[in-house]
Amino acid sequence: MSSGTDRIIGTIQEFAEPVLAERGLELVEIQFRPEAHGWVLRLFIDKEGGVTIDDCADVSREISAYLEVEDLIEHSYHLEVSSPGLERPLKRRRDFERFSGRKARIKLKEPVGEQRVFVGTLAGIEEETVLLLVDGREQRFALNMISRARLAL
């Protein structure tokens, strides 16, 4: 990702997080990238019990108005606001706490032994270490060693 893209994502995140929090919503992830039909700005939002279409529409209007005023993005793009889905990413400490007891897939930056991807049941988080039960055995992964984590079906 370019520094310009990172700057745009960071600026939108700074604006969106408090706006969403006021509505009881959480910003899960922002993506801004070129796709076949042009640039796409995607915001994934969530809340306890899941988001509604109205939540997504309200956030889309709020973000669109902000982007129009701030003029952050110089070229055309398409804005999408949606739920992160059933296999939502786990990024923050609170994600691992909230979804304890659920099945997850964790990909590490470096392999442990010869294995880099682990699928099991989240067993919580201690300090900065994620606990994952894999085939009945507890695996421990430092947060800073995880490249990607998401809920699994």
C-alpha positions as CSV (number, residue, x, y, z in Angstrom):
1,M,0.0,0.0,0.0
2,S,1.3,3.4,-0.8
3,S,1.9,6.1,1.7
4,G,-0.9,8.2,0.1
5,T,-3.3,5.3,0.5
6,D,-2.2,4.8,4.1
7,R,-2.7,8.5,4.8
8,I,-6.2,8.4,3.3
9,I,-7.2,5.3,5.3
10,G,-5.7,6.9,8.5
11,T,-7.6,10.1,8.1
12,I,-10.9,8.4,7.4
13,Q,-10.3,6.1,10.4
14,E,-9.7,9.1,12.7
15,F,-13.0,10.6,11.6
16,A,-15.0,7.4,11.4
17,E,-14.2,5.7,14.8
18,P,-15.8,8.4,17.1
19,V,-18.7,8.9,14.7
20,L,-19.4,5.1,14.7
21,A,-18.9,4.8,18.5
22,E,-21.6,7.4,19.0
23,R,-24.0,5.1,17.2
24,G,-22.9,2.0,19.0
25,L,-20.9,0.8,16.0
26,E,-17.3,-0.4,15.6
27,L,-15.0,0.2,12.6
28,V,-13.6,-3.2,11.8
29,E,-11.5,-2.4,8.8
30,I,-11.0,0.1,6.0
31,Q,-9.8,-1.0,2.5
32,F,-8.9,1.4,-0.3
33,R,-7.6,-0.2,-3.4
34,P,-7.9,-0.3,-7.2
35,E,-10.2,-3.1,-8.6
36,A,-11.3,-4.0,-12.1
37,H,-14.0,-1.2,-12.2
38,G,-11.9,1.5,-10.5
39,W,-10.9,2.5,-6.9
40,V,-13.0,1.1,-4.1
41,L,-13.2,2.5,-0.5
42,R,-14.7,-0.2,1.7
43,L,-15.6,0.3,5.4
44,F,-16.6,-2.8,7.4
45,I,-18.6,-2.0,10.5
46,D,-20.1,-4.1,13.2
47,K,-22.0,-4.1,16.5
48,E,-23.3,-6.6,19.0
49,G,-26.1,-8.4,17.3
50,G,-24.9,-7.4,13.8
51,V,-25.4,-4.4,11.6
52,T,-28.5,-3.5,9.7
53,I,-28.9,-2.2,6.2
54,D,-30.0,1.1,7.8
55,D,-26.7,1.2,9.8
56,C,-24.7,0.8,6.6
57,A,-26.8,3.4,4.7
58,D,-26.4,6.0,7.6
59,V,-22.7,5.4,7.8
60,S,-22.3,5.7,4.0
61,R,-24.1,9.0,4.0
62,E,-22.0,10.3,6.9
63,I,-18.7,9.2,5.3
64,S,-19.7,10.5,1.9
65,A,-20.5,13.9,3.3
66,Y,-17.2,14.0,5.1
67,L,-15.2,13.0,2.1
68,E,-17.0,15.5,-0.1
69,V,-16.1,18.4,2.3
70,E,-12.5,17.2,3.0
71,D,-11.7,16.3,-0.6
72,L,-9.2,13.7,0.5
73,I,-9.4,11.5,-2.6
74,E,-8.4,13.2,-5.9
75,H,-9.7,10.6,-8.3
76,S,-13.0,8.8,-8.7
77,Y,-13.9,5.9,-6.3
78,H,-16.8,3.9,-5.2
79,L,-17.8,3.8,-1.5
80,E,-19.1,0.6,0.1
81,V,-20.1,0.2,3.7
82,S,-21.0,-3.3,4.9
83,S,-20.8,-5.9,7.7
84,P,-17.5,-7.8,7.9
85,G,-19.4,-11.1,7.4
86,L,-19.3,-14.4,9.1
87,E,-15.5,-14.7,8.7
88,R,-14.8,-11.2,10.0
89,P,-11.2,-10.2,10.6
90,L,-9.8,-10.2,14.2
91,K,-7.5,-7.3,14.6
92,R,-7.6,-5.8,18.0
93,R,-7.2,-7.3,21.5
94,R,-10.9,-6.8,22.1
95,D,-11.8,-8.8,19.0
96,F,-10.0,-11.9,20.5
97,E,-11.8,-11.3,23.8
98,R,-15.2,-10.8,22.3
99,F,-15.1,-13.9,20.1
100,S,-13.6,-16.2,22.7
101,G,-15.2,-19.6,22.3
102,R,-15.6,-19.2,18.5
103,K,-13.6,-21.0,15.7
104,A,-10.8,-18.9,14.2
105,R,-8.1,-19.1,11.6
106,I,-4.7,-17.5,12.5
107,K,-1.9,-16.9,10.1
108,L,1.5,-16.1,11.5
109,K,4.2,-13.9,10.1
110,E,6.7,-16.7,10.7
111,P,6.1,-20.4,11.0
112,V,6.0,-22.3,14.3
113,G,7.8,-25.5,13.4
114,E,6.7,-25.9,9.8
115,Q,3.2,-24.6,10.4
116,R,2.1,-21.0,9.7
117,V,-1.7,-21.3,9.7
118,F,-3.7,-22.6,12.7
119,V,-7.4,-23.2,13.0
120,G,-9.0,-23.8,16.3
121,T,-11.2,-22.4,19.1
122,L,-10.3,-19.0,20.6
123,A,-9.7,-19.4,24.3
124,G,-9.1,-15.8,25.1
125,I,-6.1,-13.5,25.4
126,E,-3.6,-13.0,28.2
127,E,-1.6,-9.8,28.1
128,E,-0.5,-9.7,24.5
129,T,-0.9,-13.4,23.8
130,V,-3.8,-15.0,21.9
131,L,-4.8,-18.5,23.2
132,L,-6.1,-20.9,20.6
133,L,-7.2,-24.5,21.2
134,V,-6.1,-26.7,18.3
135,D,-7.1,-30.3,18.5
136,G,-7.5,-30.1,22.2
137,R,-4.0,-28.5,22.7
138,E,-3.5,-24.9,23.7
139,Q,-1.4,-22.8,21.3
140,R,-0.1,-19.4,22.3
141,F,0.6,-16.6,19.8
142,A,1.9,-13.1,20.5
143,L,-0.3,-10.5,18.9
144,N,2.7,-9.0,17.1
145,M,3.4,-12.4,15.4
146,I,0.0,-12.7,13.8
147,S,-0.2,-11.5,10.2
148,R,-3.9,-12.2,9.8
149,A,-6.7,-13.6,12.0
150,R,-10.4,-14.1,11.2
151,L,-13.4,-16.1,12.4
152,A,-13.8,-19.4,10.6
153,L,-16.8,-21.4,9.8
